[in-house]
């Protein structure tokens, strides 16, 4: 018997989101940086920056406190997730020698990977909780993850 599950997380939050951001960022060659100072280091007037819109119900709204941020850096890019005073979340992508289209593509790719990784973490945790064992996991060329489980 086979089953296909397609998940689109409506609300994500808590440590699972931070893990998803870190893992998804690592897949794109980014690492979590701890301080805003580290984020600013090396940036100058020649950088290109864009803000990438995030859905209102995205995980960041639940996982970050007002004024808090989470920053990733690497491969000539810096990405900062921020929650403002109204509770709105945004993602700013910076890069040296990058076009706005390249920055937008990286931002959208990162958001997609974060959603996928968050869903993966939640599903595998819930399956284990319900007594299922992961038998096989495959990642296809289009980055689709197939899980085979058994009870």
HUZI-V385986 format. One record per residue. PSI is psi in radians with two decimals (none if undefined). D_LAST is the distance of its C-alpha to the last C-alpha in Angstrom with 2 decimals. Layout:
# HUZI-V385986
psi:PSI d_last:D_LAST
psi:PSI d_last:D_LAST
This chain:
# HUZI-V385986
psi:2.41 d_last:12.63
psi:2.67 d_last:13.52
psi:2.47 d_last:14.07
psi:2.33 d_last:16.59
psi:2.17 d_last:16.96
psi:2.10 d_last:20.42
psi:2.37 d_last:21.11
psi:1.70 d_last:24.60
psi:2.22 d_last:24.68
psi:-0.74 d_last:27.57
psi:2.17 d_last:27.94
psi:2.72 d_last:26.81
psi:3.06 d_last:28.14
psi:-2.87 d_last:28.25
psi:-0.52 d_last:27.28
psi:-0.62 d_last:24.45
psi:-0.77 d_last:27.30
psi:-0.71 d_last:29.39
psi:-0.77 d_last:26.64
psi:-0.73 d_last:26.09
psi:-0.79 d_last:29.89
psi:-0.79 d_last:30.24
psi:-0.80 d_last:27.55
psi:-0.71 d_last:28.80
psi:-0.75 d_last:32.35
psi:-0.64 d_last:31.73
psi:-0.42 d_last:30.51
psi:0.16 d_last:33.94
psi:0.34 d_last:35.86
psi:2.68 d_last:36.39
psi:2.69 d_last:36.10
psi:2.29 d_last:36.27
psi:2.49 d_last:39.84
psi:-0.66 d_last:40.61
psi:2.62 d_last:44.02
psi:-0.58 d_last:45.89
psi:-0.70 d_last:48.67
psi:-0.61 d_last:46.46
psi:-0.71 d_last:45.57
psi:-0.42 d_last:49.30
psi:2.26 d_last:50.37
psi:-0.13 d_last:51.61
psi:2.47 d_last:51.75
psi:-3.00 d_last:55.15
psi:-0.30 d_last:56.90
psi:0.05 d_last:55.79
psi:2.69 d_last:52.12
psi:2.38 d_last:50.61
psi:2.50 d_last:48.44
psi:2.69 d_last:46.54
psi:2.27 d_last:44.53
psi:2.16 d_last:41.32
psi:2.47 d_last:40.47
psi:2.49 d_last:37.17
psi:2.55 d_last:35.71
psi:-0.58 d_last:36.77
psi:0.29 d_last:33.25
psi:2.77 d_last:32.04
psi:-0.57 d_last:30.31
psi:-0.59 d_last:33.52
psi:-0.54 d_last:35.06
psi:-0.46 d_last:32.64
psi:-0.33 d_last:32.31
psi:2.51 d_last:35.97
psi:2.82 d_last:38.91
psi:2.27 d_last:42.18
psi:-0.15 d_last:44.01
psi:2.73 d_last:41.11
psi:2.86 d_last:40.05
psi:2.22 d_last:37.63
psi:2.40 d_last:39.15
psi:2.60 d_last:37.97
psi:2.67 d_last:40.43
psi:2.80 d_last:40.75
psi:0.57 d_last:42.02
psi:0.12 d_last:45.04
psi:2.67 d_last:43.06
psi:2.33 d_last:42.58
psi:2.25 d_last:40.25
psi:2.15 d_last:40.57
psi:2.25 d_last:38.48
psi:2.52 d_last:40.76
psi:2.17 d_last:40.74
psi:-3.11 d_last:44.22
psi:-0.38 d_last:45.97
psi:-0.04 d_last:45.03
psi:0.07 d_last:41.30
psi:2.51 d_last:41.23
psi:2.54 d_last:39.36
psi:2.80 d_last:40.64
psi:2.14 d_last:39.97
psi:2.29 d_last:43.05
psi:2.17 d_last:42.94
psi:2.62 d_last:45.91
psi:2.53 d_last:46.96
psi:2.26 d_last:50.10
psi:0.38 d_last:51.38
psi:2.58 d_last:48.56
psi:2.86 d_last:49.15
psi:-0.61 d_last:47.85
psi:-0.71 d_last:45.77
psi:-0.72 d_last:44.12
psi:-0.75 d_last:43.42
psi:-0.75 d_last:42.03
psi:-0.80 d_last:39.75
psi:-0.78 d_last:38.43
psi:-0.82 d_last:37.91
psi:-0.71 d_last:36.02
psi:-0.75 d_last:33.90
psi:-0.79 d_last:33.10
psi:-0.72 d_last:32.19
psi:-0.75 d_last:29.85
psi:-0.65 d_last:28.14
psi:-0.79 d_last:27.95
psi:-0.77 d_last:26.26
psi:-0.78 d_last:23.73
psi:-0.67 d_last:23.07
psi:-0.80 d_last:22.88
psi:-0.73 d_last:20.30
psi:-0.84 d_last:18.24
psi:-0.80 d_last:18.58
psi:-0.76 d_last:17.74
psi:-0.86 d_last:14.64
psi:-0.64 d_last:13.13
psi:-0.79 d_last:14.25
psi:-0.70 d_last:12.86
psi:-0.78 d_last:9.31
psi:-0.71 d_last:9.56
psi:-0.56 d_last:11.30
psi:0.16 d_last:8.73
psi:0.21 d_last:6.20
psi:2.61 d_last:4.49
psi:2.41 d_last:6.10
psi:2.04 d_last:8.96
psi:-0.73 d_last:9.74
psi:2.53 d_last:13.02
psi:2.23 d_last:15.48
psi:2.51 d_last:18.79
psi:2.09 d_last:21.81
psi:2.99 d_last:24.13
psi:-0.61 d_last:27.92
psi:0.25 d_last:28.08
psi:0.20 d_last:25.77
psi:2.36 d_last:22.86
psi:2.19 d_last:19.57
psi:2.20 d_last:16.71
psi:2.34 d_last:13.18
psi:2.14 d_last:10.53
psi:2.76 d_last:6.92
psi:2.56 d_last:3.78
psi:none d_last:0.00
